[in-house]
Amino acid sequence: MWGNGARFDRPRRDRLGGEVLFVRGALKLKGEFMTGKDGDITRQGYYAHLGYRLASKIEGIFRFDSWDPNTRLETNALNVTERDYVAGFNYFIKENQIKFQLNYLRKTFTHHILPSRNVLVLNLQTSW
């Protein structure tokens, strides 16, 4: 997507991204890369996901996420790159419609601008 903003109060906003998915039997590999430009600020993010079905309703996962809200600066909490390491389990209550997720995240930030954190996430996800 390419924006058409050209004024100070409406800067140009461009987006570009792509995703890949590979599934074979119990194994799922997934990744995505995205970049965006808002005026003169370039943003970039990506993730890699590994999932493995341990049983018909239980999937173990590992994921790596990276988000850089400003690729030219690493000076404060608003522009520091965040990297997350995620490990957990999905329990599929109703396949592709309701799942329960339990994840442990280790959040890290470049140059130690923010302290690293440990986060436990419980999530119920639905779709229809």
Phi, psi and omega in degrees: 000132176238129181277168179240014180295140180221358182259164179300319182277357178216078183291157177297140181230112180246147178221143176211136180200165177206154183222145175232149179217131176230125178231128174217112182060236182277351186267135174229125174241132183215145177207157179211145173230137177216148177218153179210153178231122177242101186065240180257011179259125177256131179245152182208140177209158176200163173212158172229133186232133174238125177233146178218125179285114178276332177208176185300330182246359184238130179234129171272143182225152167224139183215145174238126179240145173222134179223124177238105184287348176204104187292347180264344184233146172218066188242338183205182184297337181279339183232008182284145177284132178251134175235129182241135174249124188236133173225140181180196182224145170247135173244116184273105179287312174224110188318127177061009178234322179220125175217149177255134182237138174232116184227143170253129179243138169247108181266127178232156183226139183296150177057016179054033178297323172239151178289147175296155183223153171250132184226134174251126184240126170249131187217138170247117185248133179233156173210157178210000000 
